[in-house]
Amino acid sequence: MKTLCCALVRDGDELLVAVPENRTVEFYKYLRGFGFCFTLHSRGFCEDNVFCFHESENTERLSAIVSAFPLGAGQ
């Protein structure tokens, strides 16, 4: 899962982004500023969490925004 962190992945009709547990709150706040509609699937304590977006989201914009998130800043 580590190689997929903060990478946009398609699964059926959903777009998924895995984020380390210790960066979930920061990523959530980061995304809220862009107006995306998403759900968060928490996988448990000390696990990566998955943000799910509907397929109707602009994939190019979402991918650019996700890849710009400073993943290593809080580690």
C-alpha positions as YAML, in Angstrom:
chain: A
units: angstrom
residues:
- id: 1
  name: MET
  ca: [0.00, 0.00, 0.00]
- id: 2
  name: LYS
  ca: [2.90, 2.39, 0.66]
- id: 3
  name: THR
  ca: [3.66, 2.73, -3.07]
- id: 4
  name: LEU
  ca: [0.06, 3.84, -3.69]
- id: 5
  name: CYS
  ca: [-0.06, 6.50, -0.98]
- id: 6
  name: CYS
  ca: [-1.26, 9.81, -2.40]
- id: 7
  name: ALA
  ca: [-1.70, 8.30, -5.85]
- id: 8
  name: LEU
  ca: [-5.04, 8.34, -7.63]
- id: 9
  name: VAL
  ca: [-6.27, 4.82, -8.45]
- id: 10
  name: ARG
  ca: [-9.50, 3.80, -10.21]
- id: 11
  name: ASP
  ca: [-11.57, 0.89, -8.89]
- id: 12
  name: GLY
  ca: [-14.76, 0.42, -10.86]
- id: 13
  name: ASP
  ca: [-16.75, 3.62, -10.59]
- id: 14
  name: GLU
  ca: [-14.66, 5.09, -7.76]
- id: 15
  name: LEU
  ca: [-11.42, 7.01, -7.64]
- id: 16
  name: LEU
  ca: [-9.34, 6.08, -4.59]
- id: 17
  name: VAL
  ca: [-6.46, 7.72, -2.73]
- id: 18
  name: ALA
  ca: [-4.70, 5.96, 0.17]
- id: 19
  name: VAL
  ca: [-3.20, 8.22, 2.83]
- id: 20
  name: PRO
  ca: [-1.11, 7.22, 5.87]
- id: 21
  name: GLU
  ca: [-3.03, 7.35, 9.14]
- id: 22
  name: ASN
  ca: [-0.78, 10.08, 10.56]
- id: 23
  name: ARG
  ca: [-1.53, 12.38, 7.56]
- id: 24
  name: THR
  ca: [-5.29, 11.77, 7.21]
- id: 25
  name: VAL
  ca: [-6.45, 14.92, 9.03]
- id: 26
  name: GLU
  ca: [-4.07, 17.17, 7.10]
- id: 27
  name: PHE
  ca: [-5.08, 15.59, 3.78]
- id: 28
  name: TYR
  ca: [-8.77, 15.96, 4.67]
- id: 29
  name: LYS
  ca: [-8.31, 19.67, 5.41]
- id: 30
  name: TYR
  ca: [-6.23, 20.08, 2.24]
- id: 31
  name: LEU
  ca: [-8.93, 18.52, 0.03]
- id: 32
  name: ARG
  ca: [-11.79, 20.48, 1.58]
- id: 33
  name: GLY
  ca: [-10.31, 23.67, 0.18]
- id: 34
  name: PHE
  ca: [-10.82, 22.40, -3.38]
- id: 35
  name: GLY
  ca: [-14.54, 21.58, -3.11]
- id: 36
  name: PHE
  ca: [-14.36, 17.86, -3.83]
- id: 37
  name: CYS
  ca: [-17.09, 15.49, -2.66]
- id: 38
  name: PHE
  ca: [-15.59, 12.37, -1.09]
- id: 39
  name: THR
  ca: [-16.00, 9.72, 1.56]
- id: 40
  name: LEU
  ca: [-13.32, 8.47, 3.92]
- id: 41
  name: HIS
  ca: [-12.87, 4.79, 4.71]
- id: 42
  name: SER
  ca: [-10.87, 4.37, 7.90]
- id: 43
  name: ARG
  ca: [-9.03, 1.07, 8.00]
- id: 44
  name: GLY
  ca: [-8.15, 1.25, 11.68]
- id: 45
  name: PHE
  ca: [-5.49, 2.52, 14.01]
- id: 46
  name: CYS
  ca: [-2.02, 2.83, 12.40]
- id: 47
  name: GLU
  ca: [-3.38, 1.84, 8.98]
- id: 48
  name: ASP
  ca: [-3.63, 3.76, 5.75]
- id: 49
  name: ASN
  ca: [-7.01, 5.43, 5.19]
- id: 50
  name: VAL
  ca: [-8.74, 5.58, 1.82]
- id: 51
  name: PHE
  ca: [-10.45, 8.63, 0.36]
- id: 52
  name: CYS
  ca: [-13.09, 7.71, -2.24]
- id: 53
  name: PHE
  ca: [-14.26, 10.07, -4.98]
- id: 54
  name: HIS
  ca: [-17.08, 9.60, -7.49]
- id: 55
  name: GLU
  ca: [-16.08, 8.87, -11.08]
- id: 56
  name: SER
  ca: [-17.66, 12.16, -12.22]
- id: 57
  name: GLU
  ca: [-14.81, 14.15, -10.60]
- id: 58
  name: ASN
  ca: [-12.32, 15.75, -12.97]
- id: 59
  name: THR
  ca: [-9.57, 13.10, -12.90]
- id: 60
  name: GLU
  ca: [-6.78, 15.33, -14.22]
- id: 61
  name: ARG
  ca: [-7.50, 18.09, -11.70]
- id: 62
  name: LEU
  ca: [-7.88, 15.65, -8.83]
- id: 63
  name: SER
  ca: [-4.65, 13.85, -9.73]
- id: 64
  name: ALA
  ca: [-2.70, 17.13, -9.88]
- id: 65
  name: ILE
  ca: [-4.07, 18.26, -6.51]
- id: 66
  name: VAL
  ca: [-3.40, 14.90, -4.84]
- id: 67
  name: SER
  ca: [0.15, 14.67, -6.18]
- id: 68
  name: ALA
  ca: [0.91, 18.18, -4.88]
- id: 69
  name: PHE
  ca: [0.09, 17.19, -1.28]
- id: 70
  name: PRO
  ca: [3.31, 17.24, 0.81]
- id: 71
  name: LEU
  ca: [3.13, 13.65, 2.05]
- id: 72
  name: GLY
  ca: [6.45, 13.66, 3.92]
- id: 73
  name: ALA
  ca: [5.87, 16.91, 5.82]
- id: 74
  name: GLY
  ca: [4.42, 15.31, 8.94]
- id: 75
  name: GLN
  ca: [6.65, 12.27, 9.19]
...
